[in-house]
Amino acid sequence: MRNETISLNSKEDILTIVQDIAHGLRFIHSADPPVIHGDLKSKNILIDASFRAKIADFGLSAKNKAGARGTPYSMAPELLTKKSANTVMSDIYAFGILLYEVYPRE
C-alpha cells in the first residue's frame, strides 16, 4: 500500500482491499487455536491485478508462541512495553494502523 505507483481509482477500490484484509484476518483468527499474524503491515499485503488483497509473510505467525514480535511501527503499545505477547487484538491494532496508512491516499 506504500507503492505510490498504484493508482487507486476510488474509495470503492480501497474498501475492497481493506475488506479483503479484514476477511483474511477473520479467517486466520477463527482457527482453533487462532493463528496470530504478528507482523501485519502494508508491506505484507499483496494486491493482484483485480485489486484483490492477500495477507502474506506468515514468518512471524504462531499458534502458541510467547513474546512480542513484529515491526515496531505497527505494534500495539502493550507489545512495545513488553506487557503482553501478540494476540488477536494486537493484529487488529496493526490493521487499524494499516487503515490509517491507506485512507489518506484517496
Residue pairs with C-beta under 8 A, 6 or more apart in sequence:
1 17
1 42
1 45
1 47
1 98
1 101
1 102
1 105
2 42
2 43
2 101
6 47
8 14
8 17
8 51
8 105
8 106
10 106
11 106
13 51
14 102
14 103
14 105
14 106
16 51
16 52
16 53
17 45
17 47
17 51
17 52
17 53
17 102
18 53
18 98
18 99
18 102
20 52
20 53
20 54
21 45
21 53
21 55
21 95
21 98
22 95
24 53
24 54
24 55
25 37
25 40
25 55
25 91
25 92
25 95
28 34
28 35
28 36
28 37
28 55
28 61
29 35
29 36
29 88
29 91
31 63
33 63
33 64
34 63
34 88
35 58
35 61
35 62
35 63
36 61
36 62
36 63
36 86
36 87
36 88
36 90
36 91
37 44
37 55
37 58
37 60
37 61
37 91
37 94
38 60
38 61
38 62
38 69
38 70
38 86
38 90
38 91
39 57
39 59
39 60
39 61
39 69
39 70
39 71
39 74
39 94
40 55
40 70
40 74
40 91
40 94
40 95
40 98
41 70
41 71
41 73
41 74
41 94
41 97
41 98
42 98
42 101
42 102
43 57
44 55
44 56
44 57
45 53
45 54
45 55
45 56
45 98
46 53
46 54
46 56
47 53
47 54
48 54
60 69
60 70
62 86
65 85
65 86
66 85
67 85
67 86
68 75
68 79
68 80
68 82
68 84
68 85
68 86
68 90
69 86
70 79
70 86
70 90
70 94
72 80
73 97
74 93
74 94
74 97
74 98
75 90
75 93
75 94
76 84
76 89
76 90
76 93
76 94
78 84
78 90
79 85
79 86
79 90
84 90
